[in-house]
């Protein structure tokens, strides 16, 4: 007698014994045969009398029906020649229901396929039922392109194995399906050879709607761009400035969790003050620091504030980071940058100035302060540049490597005619908790201080990009604007020109953006090649590219790109640019646009659109998570009067 299920022949011969099935032929690999040794079933599978309740004692012609059960059981210890052996309570060997080695018939995703779903499962179909005990995380594995195992759940049913990843697979990621010869069929026959196939995940897609980061309809600060940070895995945070009571501005933060979305925003500042220009940083543990500038509307004082999120808990109060001096004049902080290292130490850097009415000049300074992982701040702040008469300073940029060493960089304008600009870099060593001047090899140039782009990689290498302006015509003021690039590997290289155009650059709180892709450094900036402004990019591997690449469409006035990378060689540039939509009395429409850098081809894709509405968008920072998905944030504005600008929303979109 035989049985057949959905996937194959059961093929079990029932001979004078009781049959126990672990699963009623739901798949042969789940079938177990147990021969019981009680008097009613007999002890010999080879010679029992199927018509009697007593065994025949091994005689195929039948036993004495009048013999007692005990004697019959003893006699049943032998069987006829050629019959299966087995004693009392013995287990019969299971015949292979489908002789031959098991084969893989199909695998999904198919071998060498591209454009696969990052949240899909992997399914392997076999030619016959398997022994489930051989389907394990050791015998069936999914690996990424680095050879690391993908974590997930493995199930077997109906001659098919299904692997469900615990998290999203990486955009543009390459994966392999690995099945070893440890996998056997129900009859214990192994595969003839190991199996290997590969597939690639599709690239990301922007959402079809802009999502609000807050449900508040109160005023946002138009001068405070929103800021983003990520842990490099599955978490991110966005911060921005908006009113709570309709009067003073507060700093708000919202956390993002991959697979769950955005949590409700929380107010970060703890003082009743006007708060502007937020900055945020997050490390791999999810610990976060937010910095901002605060003004007391009653006392007319200004300060630099910071608050940390460690172990999932915010500091009870914000900390005043700057240390008030003994001077009687008012110091105005301008820009704040923050960074937090892998060991939980954090840094806050800022530029500030005071105005000396007796000489009619500003005095600029750039300083920083450090806090350890326990929340203990250094007793003094470090002065990179003390207040200098008639000076100007750009916002400082911070970047740190995997060991907690890092750099601060900015430009400083001297009191000269024409103004002279120098690019300043300091190096921080975690082992000494000290900053020191870092030689850059840059020369003075004409013009005014502009922001710099700075990035490091985990090994401590770094790049910096900055503006060098040389006035070529003192009468007309026509200027030659170049983007300079330096790289650091134990020492700074000689700076080189990395821009193709030699015309004006676009800057605000940022001039350019720099990022480590995991395989190279990228720098992007906006520069005029006449009209309009165009977004350019250059790359540093072992040398800088000989020519910058235009990554915007070249037809729309484009401004202020932000870069982000996935650590596997791919990157994303996001910027805002003039829209094709017609201006109205309330707004001049701008879009948020992007281009994708594909490390495998070493090329940028044609630009596309991030935002979804006809509106005036601006500022567009972006961060990328470990799986390659990204988050971009931006403001939406209107101009109710010719001299005013109002922010009507702080929005975001996901690239997944």
Secondary structure, DSSP 4 states (H G I P E B T S, - for coil): ---B-SSSB------SS----SSSSS-GGG--------TTT-S-TTT--TTSSS--TT-TT---TTS-HHHHHHHTT---TTSPP--TT--PPPP-SS-S---EEEEESPTTEEEE-TT--EEEEESS-B-GGG-STTTEEEEETTSPBPPEEEEEETTEEEEEESSPPPTT-EEEEEE-TT-BBTTSPBPSS-EEEEEEEPPP-B-SS-EES----S-B-TTS--EEEE-SSSEEEEEEEEESSSSSEEEEEEEEETTTEEPPPEE---SSSEEEEEEEEE-TT--EEEEEEEEETTTTEEEEEEEEEETTEE-SS-EE-S---S-SSPPEEEEEEEEE-TTS-EEEEEEEEEEETTTTEEEEEEEEEEE-TTSPBPSS-EEEEEEEET-EEPPPEEEE-TTS-EEEEEEEE-S-SS-EEEEEEEEEETTTTEEEE-------EES-----EEEE-TTS-EEEEEEEEEE--TTT--EEEEEEEEEESSSB---EE--S--S-B--SS-SEEEEE-SSSEEEEEEEESSSSEEEEEEEESSSB-SSPEE-S-SSS-EEEEEEEE-SSS-EEEEEEEE-SSPP-SS---EEEEEEEEETTTTEEPPPEE---SSSEEE---EEE-TTS-EEEEEEEEE-SSTT--EEEEEEEEEE-
